Amino acid sequence: MRVSIMSSGMICAVSICAMAGYARAVDAPMNLYPNTSAMKWAAAPPMLPKGAQMTVLSGDPGKTGVFVIRLRLPANYAIPAHRHPTTENVTVLNGTLYAGMGDKLDRAGSKPFAAGGFASLPAEMNHFAWTKTPTVIQVEAEGPFAITYANTADDPSKRQ
């Protein structure tokens, strides 16, 4: 009987702890986008060349922690060679993203990533991307989001 009482006490303690964890998870804000029209798009920050639009799906790209954003890239858009301080995971949702590694944008050396394509780019690795047609990509990374251009003259936030 003593074992039975101890077992019951342990089960209750575990259940209470599990429920407390569940309550914390339920209290966390949920980001629900049942369709793309529910997303709020705005001009991408000035660290990216003009013309792109961005929506934040989860997290805050300006703060420490994981975030998920989507970028709408217009036709004939290019992001010169750059790197990030953290790993960047990119999924192409529609259109085709052309991308490659290196210190300069190299269209001939680029690979096309069609809808469904994925790339995981290690931290501090120079890479570039461009489009021929409108393209939407999803980016997941650890914030704060930062871009360092391989050639400082390519940094659109430094232009006047």
DSSP file (Angstrom, degrees, kcal/mol; ACC not computed):
  #  RESIDUE AA STRUCTURE BP1 BP2  ACC     N-H-->O    O-->H-N    N-H-->O    O-->H-N    TCO  KAPPA ALPHA  PHI   PSI    X-CA   Y-CA   Z-CA
    1    1 A M     >        0   0    0      0, 0.0     4,-2.2     0, 0.0     5,-0.2   0.000 360.0 360.0 360.0 -35.7    0.0    0.0    0.0
    2    2 A R  H  >  +     0   0    0      1,-0.2     4,-2.3     2,-0.2     5,-0.2   0.909 360.0  49.3 -62.9 -42.2    2.9    2.3    0.8
    3    3 A V  H  > S+     0   0    0      1,-0.2     4,-2.8     2,-0.2    -1,-0.2   0.894 109.7  52.7 -62.4 -41.1    4.3    1.8   -2.8
    4    4 A S  H  > S+     0   0    0      2,-0.2     4,-2.3     1,-0.2    -2,-0.2   0.900 110.0  47.0 -63.2 -42.2    0.8    2.5   -4.2
    5    5 A I  H  X S+     0   0    0     -4,-2.2     4,-2.3     2,-0.2    -2,-0.2   0.917 113.7  48.2 -66.5 -43.0    0.5    5.8   -2.3
    6    6 A M  H  X S+     0   0    0     -4,-2.3     4,-2.3     2,-0.2    -2,-0.2   0.913 111.9  49.9 -63.3 -42.5    4.0    6.9   -3.4
    7    7 A S  H  X S+     0   0    0     -4,-2.8     4,-2.5     2,-0.2    -2,-0.2   0.913 110.6  49.6 -62.5 -42.8    3.3    6.0   -7.0
    8    8 A S  H  X S+     0   0    0     -4,-2.3     4,-2.3     1,-0.2    -1,-0.2   0.901 110.6  50.6 -62.4 -41.1    0.1    8.0   -6.9
    9    9 A G  H  X S+     0   0    0     -4,-2.3     4,-2.3     2,-0.2    -1,-0.2   0.901 110.9  48.6 -63.7 -41.3    1.9   10.9   -5.4
   10   10 A M  H  X S+     0   0    0     -4,-2.3     4,-2.7     2,-0.2     5,-0.2   0.910 110.8  50.3 -64.6 -43.6    4.6   10.7   -8.2
   11   11 A I  H  X S+     0   0    0     -4,-2.5     4,-2.5     1,-0.2    -2,-0.2   0.911 111.4  48.8 -62.3 -42.2    2.0   10.5  -10.9
   12   12 A C  H  X S+     0   0    0     -4,-2.3     4,-2.6     2,-0.2    -2,-0.2   0.924 111.9  49.1 -63.0 -44.3    0.2   13.6   -9.5
   13   13 A A  H  X S+     0   0    0     -4,-2.3     4,-2.3     1,-0.2    -2,-0.2   0.926 113.1  46.4 -62.4 -45.1    3.4   15.6   -9.3
   14   14 A V  H  X S+     0   0    0     -4,-2.7     4,-2.6     1,-0.2    -1,-0.2   0.913 112.6  50.8 -63.0 -42.3    4.4   14.7  -12.9
   15   15 A S  H  X S+     0   0    0     -4,-2.5     4,-2.6    -5,-0.2    -2,-0.2   0.907 110.2  49.2 -62.6 -42.8    0.9   15.5  -14.1
   16   16 A I  H  X S+     0   0    0     -4,-2.6     4,-2.3     2,-0.2    -1,-0.2   0.925 112.6  47.6 -64.2 -43.8    0.9   18.9  -12.4
   17   17 A C  H  X S+     0   0    0     -4,-2.3     4,-2.2     2,-0.2    -2,-0.2   0.916 112.8  48.9 -62.4 -42.9    4.4   19.7  -13.8
   18   18 A A  H  X S+     0   0    0     -4,-2.6     4,-2.2     1,-0.2    -2,-0.2   0.910 111.6  48.9 -64.0 -42.0    3.2   18.7  -17.3
   19   19 A M  H  X S+     0   0    0     -4,-2.6     4,-2.6     2,-0.2    -1,-0.2   0.876 108.8  53.1 -66.6 -36.5    0.1   20.7  -17.0
   20   20 A A  H  X S+     0   0    0     -4,-2.3     4,-2.0     2,-0.2    -1,-0.2   0.916 110.6  47.6 -64.0 -42.2    2.1   23.8  -15.9
   21   21 A G  H  X S+     0   0    0     -4,-2.2     4,-2.1     2,-0.2    -2,-0.2   0.891 111.6  50.8 -63.3 -39.6    4.3   23.4  -18.9
   22   22 A Y  H  X S+     0   0    0     -4,-2.2     4,-2.6     1,-0.2    -2,-0.2   0.905 107.7  52.7 -64.1 -41.6    1.3   23.0  -21.2
   23   23 A A  H  X S+     0   0    0     -4,-2.6     4,-2.0     1,-0.2    -1,-0.2   0.905 108.9  49.7 -62.7 -40.8   -0.3   26.2  -19.7
   24   24 A R  H  X S+     0   0    0     -4,-2.0     4,-0.8     1,-0.2    -1,-0.2   0.917 111.9  48.4 -63.9 -41.8    2.9   28.1  -20.5
   25   25 A A  H >< S+     0   0    0     -4,-2.1     3,-0.6     1,-0.2    -2,-0.2   0.893 111.5  49.5 -64.9 -39.6    2.9   26.8  -24.0
   26   26 A V  H 3< S+     0   0    0     -4,-2.6    -1,-0.2     1,-0.2    -2,-0.2   0.843 106.6  56.4 -68.2 -33.2   -0.8   27.7  -24.5
   27   27 A D  H 3< S+     0   0    0     -4,-2.0    -1,-0.2    -5,-0.2    -2,-0.2   0.686  85.5 102.4 -71.9 -17.9   -0.2   31.2  -23.1
   28   28 A A  S << S-     0   0    0     -4,-0.8     2,-0.0    -3,-0.6    -3,-0.0  -0.377  87.5 -99.0 -65.9 143.6    2.5   31.9  -25.8
   29   29 A P        -     0   0    0      0, 0.0     2,-0.4     0, 0.0    -1,-0.1  -0.359  35.8-142.8 -65.9 143.1    1.3   34.0  -28.7
   30   30 A M        -     0   0    0     -3,-0.1     2,-0.7    -4,-0.1    28,-0.0  -0.870   3.5-151.7-106.8 139.7    0.2   32.1  -31.8
   31   31 A N        +     0   0    0     -2,-0.4     2,-0.5     2,-0.0    26,-0.0  -0.930  21.5 179.7-110.8 107.4    0.8   33.4  -35.3
   32   32 A L        +     0   0    0     -2,-0.7     3,-0.1     6,-0.1    -2,-0.0  -0.938  14.8 171.8-115.8 125.7   -1.8   32.0  -37.6
   33   33 A Y        -     0   0    0     -2,-0.5     6,-0.1     1,-0.1    -2,-0.0  -0.803   5.2-178.7-129.6  88.6   -2.0   32.8  -41.3
   34   34 A P  S    S+     0   0    0      0, 0.0     2,-0.3     0, 0.0    -1,-0.1   0.718  75.2   1.1 -65.5 -19.1   -4.7   30.7  -42.9
   35   35 A N  S >  S-     0   0    0     -3,-0.1     3,-1.7     1,-0.0     4,-0.2  -0.970  81.6 -99.0-158.8 167.3   -3.8   32.2  -46.3
   36   36 A T  G >  S+     0   0    0     -2,-0.3     3,-1.4     1,-0.3    -1,-0.0   0.740 114.1  68.4 -67.5 -21.9   -1.4   34.7  -47.8
   37   37 A S  G 3  S+     0   0    0      1,-0.3    -1,-0.3     3,-0.0    -4,-0.0   0.696  91.6  63.2 -70.7 -15.0   -4.0   37.5  -47.8
   38   38 A A  G <  S+     0   0    0     -3,-1.7    -1,-0.3     2,-0.1     2,-0.2   0.564  86.3  95.1 -81.5  -8.6   -3.8   37.4  -43.9
   39   39 A M  S <  S-     0   0    0     -3,-1.4     2,-0.7    -4,-0.2    18,-0.1  -0.600  72.4-135.7 -86.6 144.4   -0.2   38.5  -44.1
   40   40 A K        -     0   0    0     -2,-0.2    16,-0.4    16,-0.2     2,-0.3  -0.888  23.0-164.0-102.7 113.5    0.8   42.1  -43.8
   41   41 A W        +     0   0    0     -2,-0.7     2,-0.3    14,-0.1    14,-0.2  -0.719  14.2 165.6 -98.0 145.4    3.5   43.0  -46.3
   42   42 A A  E     -A   54   0A   0     12,-1.8    12,-3.2    -2,-0.3    -2,-0.0  -0.934  48.3 -67.6-146.9 168.3    5.7   46.2  -46.2
   43   43 A A  E     -A   53   0A   0     -2,-0.3    10,-0.3    10,-0.2     7,-0.1  -0.339  59.7-109.0 -57.8 139.3    8.8   47.4  -47.9
   44   44 A A        -     0   0    0      8,-2.4     7,-0.1    28,-0.1    -1,-0.1  -0.303  47.1 -83.5 -65.6 156.6   11.8   45.4  -46.8
   45   45 A P    >   -     0   0    0      0, 0.0     3,-2.3     0, 0.0    -1,-0.1  -0.165  43.2-102.9 -61.8 159.4   14.3   47.1  -44.5
   46   46 A P  T 3  S+     0   0    0      0, 0.0   112,-0.1     0, 0.0     4,-0.1   0.564 113.4  78.3 -64.9  -7.3   16.9   49.4  -46.1
   47   47 A M  T 3  S+     0   0    0    109,-0.2   110,-0.2   110,-0.1   111,-0.1   0.660  92.3  62.8 -72.9 -13.5   19.6   46.7  -45.7
   48   48 A L  S <  S-     0   0    0     -3,-2.3     3,-0.1   108,-0.1    31,-0.1  -0.834 104.5 -92.6-107.0 149.3   18.1   45.0  -48.7
   49   49 A P    >   -     0   0    0      0, 0.0     3,-1.0     0, 0.0    -5,-0.1  -0.258  56.0 -90.3 -56.6 146.4   18.0   46.6  -52.2
   50   50 A K  T 3  S+     0   0    0      1,-0.2     3,-0.1    -4,-0.1    -7,-0.0  -0.183 104.6  52.3 -58.4 148.9   14.8   48.5  -52.9
   51   51 A G  T 3  S+     0   0    0      1,-0.4    -1,-0.2    -7,-0.1     2,-0.2   0.043  77.9 110.5 114.6 -24.7   11.8   46.7  -54.4
   52   52 A A    <   -     0   0    0     -3,-1.0    -8,-2.4    21,-0.1    -1,-0.4  -0.523  51.4-151.7 -82.5 150.6   11.5   43.8  -52.1
   53   53 A Q  E     -AB  43  72A   0     19,-2.1    19,-2.8   -10,-0.3     2,-0.3  -0.906  11.5-162.6-118.4 152.1    8.6   43.4  -49.7
   54   54 A M  E     -AB  42  71A   0    -12,-3.2   -12,-1.8    -2,-0.3     2,-0.4  -0.972  13.1-172.4-136.7 147.4    8.7   41.5  -46.4
   55   55 A T  E     - B   0  70A   0     15,-2.0    15,-2.5    -2,-0.3     2,-0.6  -0.996  22.0-135.6-134.1 140.6    6.3   40.0  -43.8
   56   56 A V  E     + B   0  69A   0     -2,-0.4    13,-0.2   -16,-0.4   -16,-0.2  -0.853  22.6 175.9 -96.7 121.4    7.2   38.7  -40.4
   57   57 A L  E     +     0   0A   0     11,-2.5     2,-0.3    -2,-0.6    12,-0.2   0.794  66.8   1.6 -92.2 -34.0    5.6   35.3  -39.7
   58   58 A S  E    S+ B   0  68A   0     10,-1.8    10,-2.5   -28,-0.0    -1,-0.3  -0.990 108.3   1.6-157.7 144.0    7.2   34.5  -36.4
   59   59 A G  S    S-     0   0    0     -2,-0.3     8,-0.2     8,-0.2     6,-0.1  -0.216  84.1 -76.1  75.4-167.7    9.6   36.1  -33.9
   60   60 A D    >   -     0   0    0      6,-0.3     3,-2.2     3,-0.2    -1,-0.1  -0.941  26.0-155.4-135.6 109.9   11.3   39.4  -34.3
   61   61 A P  T 3  S+     0   0    0      0, 0.0    84,-4.1     0, 0.0     4,-0.1   0.709  95.5  58.5 -59.5 -19.0   14.2   39.7  -36.8
   62   62 A G  T 3  S+     0   0    0     82,-0.2     2,-0.3    81,-0.1    -3,-0.0   0.497 104.1  58.7 -87.8  -3.9   15.6   42.7  -34.8
   63   63 A K  S <  S-     0   0    0     -3,-2.2     2,-0.2     2,-0.1    80,-0.2  -0.784  96.6 -83.6-123.4 165.4   15.9   40.7  -31.6
   64   64 A T  S    S+     0   0    0     -2,-0.3     2,-0.2    80,-0.1    -4,-0.1  -0.461  87.4  60.2 -64.9 135.6   17.8   37.7  -30.3
   65   65 A G  E    S- C   0 143A   0     78,-1.0    78,-3.5    -2,-0.2     2,-0.2  -0.555  91.8 -49.9 129.1 167.5   15.8   34.5  -31.1
   66   66 A V  E     + C   0 142A   0     76,-0.3     2,-0.3    -2,-0.2    -6,-0.3  -0.460  54.9 179.4 -72.6 140.3   14.5   32.5  -34.0
   67   67 A F  E     - C   0 141A   0     74,-2.5    74,-1.7    -8,-0.2     2,-0.4  -0.953  19.2-152.5-137.1 159.7   12.4   34.3  -36.6
   68   68 A V  E     +BC  58 140A   0    -10,-2.5   -11,-2.5    -2,-0.3   -10,-1.8  -0.994  22.0 169.4-132.7 125.9   10.6   33.4  -39.8
   69   69 A I  E     -BC  56 139A   0     70,-2.6    70,-2.9    -2,-0.4     2,-0.4  -0.890  23.1-142.1-128.1 161.2   10.1   36.0  -42.6
   70   70 A R  E     -BC  55 138A   0    -15,-2.5   -15,-2.0    -2,-0.3     2,-0.4  -0.974  13.1-158.6-120.7 143.5    8.9   35.9  -46.2
   71   71 A L  E     -BC  54 137A   0     66,-2.7    66,-2.3    -2,-0.4     2,-0.7  -0.981   7.7-152.9-122.0 130.1   10.3   38.1  -48.9
   72   72 A R  E     -BC  53 136A   0    -19,-2.8   -19,-2.1    -2,-0.4    64,-0.2  -0.911  18.4-166.0 -96.9 117.8    8.6   39.0  -52.1
   73   73 A L  E     - C   0 135A   0     62,-3.6    62,-2.7    -2,-0.7   -21,-0.1  -0.915  12.2-135.3-107.9 126.1   11.3   39.7  -54.7
   74   74 A P    >   -     0   0    0      0, 0.0     3,-0.9     0, 0.0    57,-0.1  -0.189  39.2 -75.0 -72.3 170.4   10.3   41.4  -57.9
   75   75 A A  T 3  S+     0   0    0      1,-0.2    58,-0.2    57,-0.1    57,-0.2  -0.342 118.4  18.0 -60.9 145.4   11.5   40.3  -61.4
   76   76 A N  T 3  S+     0   0    0      1,-0.2     2,-0.3    55,-0.2    -1,-0.2   0.841  90.6 149.9  60.0  37.7   15.1   41.2  -62.2
   77   77 A Y    <   -     0   0    0     -3,-0.9    54,-2.4    56,-0.2     2,-0.4  -0.763  24.6-169.1 -99.5 145.5   15.9   41.8  -58.5
   78   78 A A  E     -F  130   0B   0     -2,-0.3    52,-0.3    52,-0.2    27,-0.0  -0.999  19.7-162.0-140.1 138.3   19.4   41.1  -57.1
   79   79 A I  E     -F  129   0B   0     50,-3.4    50,-1.9    -2,-0.4     3,-0.1  -0.964  31.8-134.2-113.5 110.1   21.0   40.9  -53.7
   80   80 A P  E     -     0   0B   0      0, 0.0    47,-0.1     0, 0.0    24,-0.1  -0.007  45.3 -58.9 -59.2 169.8   24.7   41.3  -54.1
   81   81 A A  E    S+     0   0B   0     47,-0.1    69,-2.2    22,-0.1    70,-0.5  -0.236  76.9 145.3 -54.2 131.2   27.2   39.0  -52.3
   82   82 A H  E     -FG 127 149B   0     45,-2.6    45,-2.7    67,-0.3     2,-0.3  -0.927  32.7-142.5-157.1 174.7   26.7   39.2  -48.6
   83   83 A R  E     - G   0 148B   0     65,-1.8    65,-2.3    -2,-0.3    43,-0.1  -0.939   7.2-141.9-144.1 166.3   26.9   37.1  -45.4
   84   84 A H        -     0   0    0     -2,-0.3    40,-3.4    38,-0.3    41,-0.2  -0.918  22.9-125.2-127.5 153.8   25.0   36.8  -42.1
   85   85 A P  S    S+     0   0    0      0, 0.0     2,-0.3     0, 0.0    38,-0.1   0.628  95.5  41.0 -75.4 -10.8   26.3   36.1  -38.6
   86   86 A T  S    S-     0   0    0     60,-0.2    38,-0.2    36,-0.1    -2,-0.2  -0.865 102.1 -79.4-130.4 165.2   24.0   33.1  -38.2
   87   87 A T        -     0   0    0     -2,-0.3    55,-0.6    36,-0.1     2,-0.5  -0.376  42.9-151.5 -62.0 140.2   22.8   30.2  -40.4
   88   88 A E  E     -ED 121 141A   0     33,-2.4    33,-3.3    53,-0.1     2,-0.6  -0.978   5.1-160.3-120.0 124.1   20.1   31.2  -42.9
   89   89 A N  E     -ED 120 140A   0     51,-2.8    51,-2.6    -2,-0.5     2,-0.4  -0.922  13.5-171.1-105.7 122.5   17.6   28.6  -44.1
   90   90 A V  E     -ED 119 139A   0     29,-3.1    29,-2.5    -2,-0.6     2,-0.4  -0.951   9.8-174.9-121.7 129.3   15.8   29.6  -47.3
   91   91 A T  E     -ED 118 138A   0     47,-2.5    47,-2.9    -2,-0.4     2,-0.6  -0.986  22.4-135.2-120.5 131.3   12.8   27.9  -48.9
   92   92 A V  E     - D   0 137A   0     25,-2.7    24,-3.5    -2,-0.4    45,-0.2  -0.755  21.7-179.9 -85.6 123.9   11.5   29.1  -52.3
   93   93 A L  E     -     0   0A   0     43,-2.8     2,-0.3    -2,-0.6    44,-0.2   0.835  66.4  -9.3 -94.6 -39.1    7.7   29.2  -52.2
   94   94 A N  E    S+ D   0 136A   0     42,-1.5    42,-2.2    21,-0.1    -1,-0.4  -0.985 110.1  23.7-155.7 159.7    7.0   30.4  -55.7
   95   95 A G  S    S-     0   0    0     -2,-0.3    20,-0.5    40,-0.2     2,-0.4  -0.459  91.5 -69.6  82.0-163.3    9.0   31.6  -58.7
   96   96 A T  E     -H  114   0B   0     37,-0.3    36,-0.5    18,-0.2     2,-0.5  -0.996  36.3-157.9-134.3 127.8   12.7   30.8  -59.1
   97   97 A L  E     -HI 113 131B   0     16,-2.5    16,-2.9    -2,-0.4     2,-0.5  -0.912   8.1-154.2-103.9 128.1   15.5   32.1  -57.0
   98   98 A Y  E     +HI 112 130B   0     32,-2.8    32,-2.4    -2,-0.5     2,-0.3  -0.886  28.1 162.3-100.3 130.9   19.0   32.0  -58.6
   99   99 A A  E     +HI 111 129B   0     12,-2.2    12,-3.1    -2,-0.5     2,-0.3  -0.964  14.0 164.4-148.7 161.2   21.8   31.8  -56.0
  100  100 A G  E     - I   0 128B   0     28,-1.6    28,-2.2    -2,-0.3     2,-0.3  -0.967  33.0-101.0-164.0 176.1   25.4   31.0  -55.5
  101  101 A M  E     + I   0 127B   0     -2,-0.3    26,-0.3     8,-0.2     2,-0.2  -0.823  62.8  77.4-108.9 149.0   28.3   31.3  -53.2
  102  102 A G  S    S-     0   0    0     24,-1.7   -20,-0.2    -2,-0.3    48,-0.1  -0.772  82.4 -78.0 141.2 176.9   31.2   33.8  -53.5
  103  103 A D  S    S+     0   0    0     -2,-0.2     2,-0.3   -22,-0.1   -22,-0.1   0.502 108.7  42.7 -89.8  -6.1   32.3   37.4  -53.1
  104  104 A K  S    S-     0   0    0     -3,-0.1     2,-0.4    22,-0.1    24,-0.1  -0.992  93.4 -99.6-139.2 146.7   30.6   38.7  -56.2
  105  105 A L        -     0   0    0     -2,-0.3     2,-0.5   -24,-0.1    -2,-0.1  -0.520  41.8-173.5 -64.0 121.9   27.2   38.1  -57.8
  106  106 A D        -     0   0    0     -2,-0.4     3,-0.3     1,-0.2     4,-0.3  -0.870  13.7-177.5-125.3  94.7   27.9   35.6  -60.6
  107  107 A R  S >  S+     0   0    0     -2,-0.5     3,-1.1     1,-0.2    -1,-0.2   0.887  85.9  51.7 -61.4 -39.7   24.8   35.0  -62.7
  108  108 A A  T 3  S+     0   0    0      1,-0.2    -1,-0.2     3,-0.0    -2,-0.0   0.822 112.0  46.7 -67.6 -30.2   26.6   32.3  -64.8
  109  109 A G  T 3  S+     0   0    0     -3,-0.3    -1,-0.2     2,-0.1    -8,-0.2   0.299  92.1 111.3 -94.9   9.7   27.7   30.4  -61.7
  110  110 A S    <   -     0   0    0     -3,-1.1   -10,-0.2    -4,-0.3   -12,-0.1  -0.425  58.6-139.8 -82.5 157.5   24.3   30.6  -60.0
  111  111 A K  E     -H   99   0B   0    -12,-3.1   -12,-2.2    -2,-0.1     2,-0.4  -0.943  19.3-123.3-113.1 139.1   22.0   27.6  -59.5
  112  112 A P  E     -H   98   0B   0      0, 0.0     2,-0.6     0, 0.0   -14,-0.2  -0.678  18.8-162.9 -83.1 134.7   18.2   27.9  -59.9
  113  113 A F  E     -H   97   0B   0    -16,-2.9   -16,-2.5    -2,-0.4     3,-0.1  -0.953  13.2-162.0-115.8 109.0   16.0   27.0  -57.0
  114  114 A A  E >   -H   96   0B   0     -2,-0.6     3,-3.0   -18,-0.2   -22,-0.3  -0.234  44.4 -55.1 -82.1 174.6   12.4   26.4  -58.1
  115  115 A A  T 3  S+     0   0    0    -20,-0.5   -22,-0.2     1,-0.3    -1,-0.2  -0.268 132.7  26.4 -52.0 130.5    9.4   26.4  -55.8
  116  116 A G  T 3  S+     0   0    0    -24,-3.5    -1,-0.3     1,-0.4   -23,-0.1   0.187  92.0 134.3  95.2 -15.1   10.0   23.9  -53.0
  117  117 A G    <   -     0   0    0     -3,-3.0   -25,-2.7   -25,-0.1    -1,-0.4  -0.312  36.8-162.3 -67.3 152.1   13.8   24.3  -53.3
  118  118 A F  E     -E   91   0A   0    -27,-0.2     2,-0.3    -3,-0.1   -27,-0.2  -0.989  13.9-176.1-140.2 143.8   15.7   24.8  -50.1
  119  119 A A  E     -E   90   0A   0    -29,-2.5   -29,-3.1    -2,-0.3     2,-0.6  -0.993  12.1-158.4-140.0 135.1   19.2   26.0  -49.1
  120  120 A S  E     -E   89   0A   0     -2,-0.3   -31,-0.2   -31,-0.2   -33,-0.0  -0.956  17.3-162.4-111.0 113.2   20.8   26.1  -45.7
  121  121 A L  E     -E   88   0A   0    -33,-3.3   -33,-2.4    -2,-0.6     3,-0.1  -0.854  15.6-127.8-103.9 117.6   23.5   28.7  -45.7
  122  122 A P    >   -     0   0    0      0, 0.0     3,-1.5     0, 0.0   -38,-0.3  -0.189  37.2 -86.3 -62.0 152.6   26.2   28.6  -43.0
  123  123 A A  T 3  S+     0   0    0      1,-0.2   -36,-0.1   -38,-0.1     3,-0.1  -0.253 111.0  13.7 -55.1 143.0   27.0   31.6  -40.9
  124  124 A E  T 3  S+     0   0    0    -40,-3.4     2,-0.6   -38,-0.2    -1,-0.2   0.576  90.0 133.7  66.7  13.3   29.6   34.0  -42.4
  125  125 A M    <   -     0   0    0     -3,-1.5   -41,-0.2   -41,-0.2     2,-0.2  -0.843  56.9-126.8 -95.1 123.8   29.5   32.4  -45.8
  126  126 A N        +     0   0    0     -2,-0.6   -24,-1.7   -43,-0.1     2,-0.3  -0.485  43.2 155.8 -68.9 133.7   29.3   34.9  -48.7
  127  127 A H  E     -FI  82 101B   0    -45,-2.7   -45,-2.6   -26,-0.3     2,-0.3  -0.943  23.2-156.3-150.5 168.7   26.4   34.2  -51.0
  128  128 A F  E     - I   0 100B   0    -28,-2.2   -28,-1.6    -2,-0.3     2,-0.3  -0.932   4.0-163.4-145.7 164.7   24.2   36.1  -53.5
  129  129 A A  E     +FI  79  99B   0    -50,-1.9   -50,-3.4    -2,-0.3     2,-0.3  -0.994   9.1 170.0-152.9 153.3   20.7   35.8  -55.0
  130  130 A W  E     -FI  78  98B   0    -32,-2.4   -32,-2.8    -2,-0.3     2,-0.3  -0.977  16.4-140.5-157.4 165.9   18.7   37.2  -58.0
  131  131 A T  E     - I   0  97B   0    -54,-2.4   -55,-0.2    -2,-0.3   -34,-0.1  -0.902  17.0-169.1-130.1 158.0   15.5   36.7  -59.8
  132  132 A K  S    S+     0   0    0    -36,-0.5    -1,-0.1    -2,-0.3   -57,-0.1   0.622  87.8  23.5-106.3 -34.3   14.2   36.7  -63.4
  133  133 A T  S    S-     0   0    0    -37,-0.4    -1,-0.3   -58,-0.2   -37,-0.3  -0.816 108.6 -68.2-126.1 164.2   10.5   36.6  -62.4
  134  134 A P        -     0   0    0      0, 0.0     2,-0.3     0, 0.0   -38,-0.1  -0.313  60.7-175.5 -55.3 137.0    8.7   37.6  -59.2
  135  135 A T  E     -C   73   0A   0    -62,-2.7   -62,-3.6   -40,-0.2     2,-0.5  -0.991  20.6-153.3-141.1 141.7    9.7   35.1  -56.5
  136  136 A V  E     -CD  72  94A   0    -42,-2.2   -43,-2.8    -2,-0.3   -42,-1.5  -0.977  18.2-179.4-118.4 129.8    8.7   34.6  -52.9
  137  137 A I  E     -CD  71  92A   0    -66,-2.3   -66,-2.7    -2,-0.5     2,-0.5  -0.902  19.8-141.3-123.9 155.3   11.1   33.0  -50.4
  138  138 A Q  E     -CD  70  91A   0    -47,-2.9   -47,-2.5    -2,-0.3     2,-0.5  -0.969  17.6-162.6-115.3 132.6   10.8   32.1  -46.7
  139  139 A V  E     -CD  69  90A   0    -70,-2.9   -70,-2.6    -2,-0.5     2,-0.4  -0.957   8.2-174.8-119.6 129.9   13.8   32.7  -44.5
  140  140 A E  E     +CD  68  89A   0    -51,-2.6   -51,-2.8    -2,-0.5     2,-0.3  -0.991  25.8 134.7-121.0 130.9   14.3   31.2  -41.0
  141  141 A A  E     -CD  67  88A   0    -74,-1.7   -74,-2.5    -2,-0.4     2,-0.5  -0.935  55.3 -88.2-158.7 178.3   17.3   32.3  -39.0
  142  142 A E  E     -C   66   0A   0    -55,-0.6   -76,-0.3    -2,-0.3   -56,-0.1  -0.874  63.6 -91.7 -99.5 129.9   18.5   33.4  -35.5
  143  143 A G  E    S+C   65   0A   0    -78,-3.5   -78,-1.0    -2,-0.5   -81,-0.1  -0.349  94.0  68.2 -86.3 170.2   18.2   37.1  -34.8
  144  144 A P  S    S-     0   0    0      0, 0.0   -82,-0.2     0, 0.0     2,-0.2   0.408  78.5-137.5 -76.0 142.2   19.1   39.7  -34.8
  145  145 A F        +     0   0    0    -84,-4.1     2,-0.3    -2,-0.1    -2,-0.1  -0.479  32.9 168.3 -68.9 130.0   19.1   39.7  -38.6
  146  146 A A        -     0   0    0     -2,-0.2     2,-0.4   -60,-0.1   -60,-0.2  -0.994  21.8-157.6-144.9 148.0   22.1   41.4  -40.0
  147  147 A I        -     0   0    0     -2,-0.3     2,-0.5   -63,-0.1   -63,-0.2  -0.996   3.0-170.5-128.1 130.9   23.7   41.6  -43.5
  148  148 A T  E     -G   83   0B   0    -65,-2.3   -65,-1.8    -2,-0.4     2,-0.2  -0.982  21.4-139.9-118.2 117.8   27.3   42.4  -44.2
  149  149 A Y  E     -G   82   0B   0     -2,-0.5   -67,-0.3   -67,-0.2     3,-0.1  -0.556   9.9-135.0 -78.8 139.2   28.0   43.0  -47.9
  150  150 A A  S    S+     0   0    0    -69,-2.2     2,-0.6    -2,-0.2   -68,-0.1   0.874 103.9  39.2 -59.2 -38.6   31.2   41.5  -49.4
  151  151 A N  S >  S-     0   0    0    -70,-0.5     3,-2.7     1,-0.1     4,-0.4  -0.963  80.8-149.8-113.0 114.1   31.7   44.9  -51.1
  152  152 A T  G >  S+     0   0    0     -2,-0.6     3,-1.3     1,-0.3     6,-0.2   0.756  95.0  67.3 -58.1 -24.1   30.7   47.7  -48.9
  153  153 A A  G 3  S+     0   0    0      1,-0.2    -1,-0.3    -3,-0.1    -3,-0.0   0.710  93.9  59.9 -67.8 -18.8   29.8   49.8  -52.0
  154  154 A D  G <  S+     0   0    0     -3,-2.7    -1,-0.2   -73,-0.1    -2,-0.2   0.582  75.4 110.7 -83.5 -10.1   26.9   47.3  -52.6
  155  155 A D    X   -     0   0    0     -3,-1.3     3,-1.6    -4,-0.4     4,-0.5  -0.537  54.0-162.1 -71.8 109.0   25.3   48.0  -49.2
  156  156 A P  G >  S+     0   0    0      0, 0.0     3,-0.6     0, 0.0    -1,-0.2   0.747  86.3  63.9 -66.0 -22.4   22.0   49.9  -50.0
  157  157 A S  G 3  S+     0   0    0      1,-0.2  -110,-0.1  -110,-0.2    -2,-0.1   0.663 101.3  52.1 -74.8 -13.7   21.7   51.2  -46.5
  158  158 A K  G <  S+     0   0    0     -3,-1.6    -1,-0.2    -6,-0.2     2,-0.1   0.558  90.2  97.7 -95.7 -11.1   24.9   53.2  -47.0
  159  159 A R    <         0   0    0     -3,-0.6    -5,-0.0    -4,-0.5    -6,-0.0  -0.445 360.0 360.0 -78.4 152.2   23.8   54.8  -50.3
  160  160 A Q              0   0    0     -2,-0.1    -1,-0.1     0, 0.0    -3,-0.0   0.405 360.0 360.0-117.1 360.0   22.3   58.3  -50.3
